[in-house]
Amino acid sequence: MNNNDNFEMTLHSGISAFEGKHFAQAMQLLSPLADQGHLEAQYRMAIMLQNGLGMVKNEEKAFHYMKESAEQNHALAQHGLGFMYLMGDCISQNSFEAMKWFQKAAEQGLSGSLVTLGRMYEEGLGVEKNPDEAQRLYKLAGF
């Protein structure tokens, strides 16, 4: 078995542990991969660190991993980073940054980001109210 096979097996095992809610095991498997820059591992580590799943909550490290994964074009991480900025969770609240990351995820077809952008336009969160743009985004999301 070569290093790539070991890497893939560790990643798959870590994701399976995460999805099975075996967070301590997921953390052990995914943490080294996240530190090596793997976007899937970083995304899941960010969620665990943000919520204290299988480890002590660490907002600074959660933000770091979420941003690293988002910058590698991981749509769910972009959406997650948008929410961190929108809600001021793990980082100072910043609607402009939230909008930027939701837009990137929406461009990849993430309907949840389209809906969130629609709400932001509907309510004037970080942008000027624009009901027409809100409706256009809702329609794109399938609503």
C-alpha positions as CSV (number, residue, x, y, z in Angstrom):
1,M,0.0,0.0,0.0
2,N,1.5,3.4,-1.0
3,N,1.2,6.7,0.9
4,N,-1.7,7.9,-1.3
5,D,-3.7,4.7,-0.4
6,N,-3.0,5.3,3.3
7,F,-4.0,8.9,3.0
8,E,-7.3,8.0,1.2
9,M,-8.0,5.2,3.7
10,T,-7.4,7.6,6.7
11,L,-9.5,10.3,5.1
12,H,-12.4,7.9,4.4
13,S,-12.2,6.5,7.9
14,G,-12.1,10.0,9.4
15,I,-15.2,11.1,7.4
16,S,-17.0,7.9,8.3
17,A,-16.3,8.4,12.0
18,F,-17.5,12.1,11.7
19,E,-20.7,11.1,9.9
20,G,-21.2,8.3,12.5
21,K,-20.8,11.0,15.3
22,H,-17.7,9.3,16.6
23,F,-16.1,12.7,16.9
24,A,-13.0,11.8,19.1
25,Q,-12.0,9.2,16.6
26,A,-12.7,11.5,13.7
27,M,-10.6,14.2,15.3
28,Q,-7.6,11.7,15.7
29,L,-7.9,10.7,12.0
30,L,-8.7,14.1,10.4
31,S,-6.5,16.4,12.4
32,P,-3.2,15.4,10.8
33,L,-4.8,15.6,7.3
34,A,-6.3,19.1,8.1
35,D,-2.9,20.3,9.2
36,Q,-1.5,19.1,5.8
37,G,-4.1,21.2,4.0
38,H,-6.8,18.7,3.0
39,L,-10.0,20.7,2.4
40,E,-12.4,17.9,3.5
41,A,-10.5,17.2,6.7
42,Q,-10.3,21.0,7.4
43,Y,-14.1,21.5,6.9
44,R,-15.0,18.7,9.3
45,M,-12.3,19.7,11.9
46,A,-13.8,23.3,11.7
47,I,-17.3,22.0,12.6
48,M,-16.0,19.8,15.4
49,L,-13.9,22.7,16.9
50,Q,-16.7,25.2,16.4
51,N,-19.1,23.1,18.3
52,G,-16.8,21.3,20.8
53,L,-17.6,17.8,19.3
54,G,-15.1,15.2,20.5
55,M,-12.7,18.0,21.7
56,V,-12.7,21.3,23.5
57,K,-14.3,24.1,21.6
58,N,-11.7,26.3,19.9
59,E,-13.2,29.1,17.9
60,E,-9.9,30.5,16.6
61,K,-8.8,27.1,15.2
62,A,-12.4,26.5,13.9
63,F,-12.3,29.7,11.9
64,H,-8.8,28.9,10.6
65,Y,-9.8,25.5,9.3
66,M,-13.1,26.8,7.8
67,K,-11.3,29.7,6.0
68,E,-8.5,27.4,4.7
69,S,-11.1,25.0,3.3
70,A,-13.3,27.8,1.9
71,E,-10.3,29.3,0.1
72,Q,-9.8,25.9,-1.6
73,N,-13.3,26.3,-3.1
74,H,-15.1,23.9,-0.8
75,A,-18.7,25.1,-1.2
76,L,-19.9,23.9,2.2
77,A,-16.9,25.5,3.9
78,Q,-17.7,28.8,2.0
79,H,-21.2,28.6,3.3
80,G,-20.0,27.8,6.8
81,L,-17.6,30.7,6.7
82,G,-20.4,33.0,5.5
83,F,-22.4,32.0,8.5
84,M,-19.5,32.6,10.9
85,Y,-19.2,36.1,9.5
86,L,-23.0,36.7,9.4
87,M,-23.6,35.6,13.0
88,G,-20.3,36.7,14.5
89,D,-19.5,33.1,15.4
90,C,-15.7,32.4,15.8
91,I,-14.9,35.8,14.2
92,S,-16.2,39.4,14.4
93,Q,-19.6,39.9,12.7
94,N,-19.0,41.2,9.2
95,S,-22.0,41.2,6.8
96,F,-19.8,42.2,3.8
97,E,-17.5,39.2,4.3
98,A,-20.5,37.0,4.9
99,M,-22.0,38.1,1.6
100,K,-18.8,37.4,-0.3
101,W,-18.5,33.8,1.0
102,F,-22.2,33.0,0.5
103,Q,-21.8,34.4,-3.1
104,K,-18.9,32.0,-3.8
105,A,-20.9,29.0,-2.5
106,A,-24.0,30.1,-4.4
107,E,-21.9,30.2,-7.6
108,Q,-21.1,26.6,-7.0
109,G,-24.8,25.8,-6.9
110,L,-25.3,25.6,-3.1
111,S,-29.0,26.3,-2.7
112,G,-28.7,27.1,1.0
113,S,-26.4,29.9,0.1
114,L,-28.8,31.2,-2.5
115,V,-31.6,31.3,0.1
116,T,-29.3,33.0,2.6
117,L,-28.3,35.6,0.1
118,G,-32.0,36.1,-0.7
119,R,-32.8,36.7,2.9
120,M,-29.9,39.2,3.2
121,Y,-31.4,41.1,0.2
122,E,-34.9,40.8,1.5
123,E,-34.0,42.1,5.0
124,G,-31.2,44.5,4.0
125,L,-28.5,42.6,6.0
126,G,-25.2,43.9,4.9
127,V,-26.7,45.1,1.6
128,E,-29.3,47.5,0.4
129,K,-32.8,46.0,0.5
130,N,-33.6,44.6,-2.9
131,P,-36.8,42.5,-3.0
132,D,-36.4,41.8,-6.7
133,E,-32.9,40.4,-6.2
134,A,-34.2,38.4,-3.2
135,Q,-36.9,36.8,-5.4
136,R,-34.4,36.1,-8.2
137,L,-32.1,34.3,-5.8
138,Y,-35.1,32.3,-4.2
139,K,-36.1,31.2,-7.7
140,L,-32.6,30.1,-8.5
141,A,-32.6,28.0,-5.3
142,G,-35.8,26.4,-6.4
143,F,-38.3,28.2,-4.2
